[in-house]
Amino acid sequence: MGIVSRAPVVDLPAHELVSSALSKFRAGDTISTRAAIDTIRRAGPACTDSDDQLVELIVMTAIGRTMGIVFDHRCR
């Protein structure tokens, strides 16, 4: 009988969640703020940063990686 242990839930800081979400893209790609926020919320459900705070981190990270940004997070 095998025992399956659950991996501990680790609350990553928002900047690490953003970095992880954008790591799947390359320089020159365009990032949707809505899609990035959704990905971040799924990866870190305990993240308490507001959408606007996450957008700020997304912008800073994307610009540093020469990515374009589509500000569509308020178009729901």
Secondary structure, DSSP 4 states (H G I P E B T S, - for coil): ---PPPPPP----HHHHHHHHHTTS-TT-EEEHHHHHHHHHHH-TT----HHHHHHHHHHHHHHTT-EEE--TT--
